[in-house]
Amino acid sequence: MVVEFLMWLTLFASITIAFSTFLLEAIIHDSTAYDMEFLWNHQYTLEELHLDR
């Protein structure tokens, strides 16, 4: 009974971590391009906005 509970808990934790990682990667990689295109209309470079890595 305890082993089955731990297996379900591990499965739920794995799904939650995978979703969180995917969401974080999507936000990090897409937000800068979105900001540059729609908010700033490519008026500035990443260095001017202090966004260079």
Contacts in CASP RR format, 6 or more apart in sequence:
PFRMAT RR
TARGET T0000
AUTHOR 0000-0000-0000
METHOD contacts of the structure
MODEL  1
MVVEFLMWLTLFASITIAFSTFLLEAIIHDSTAYDMEFLWNHQYTLEELH
LDR
32 46 0 8 1.000
32 51 0 8 1.000
36 42 0 8 1.000
36 44 0 8 1.000
36 46 0 8 1.000
40 49 0 8 1.000
46 52 0 8 1.000
END
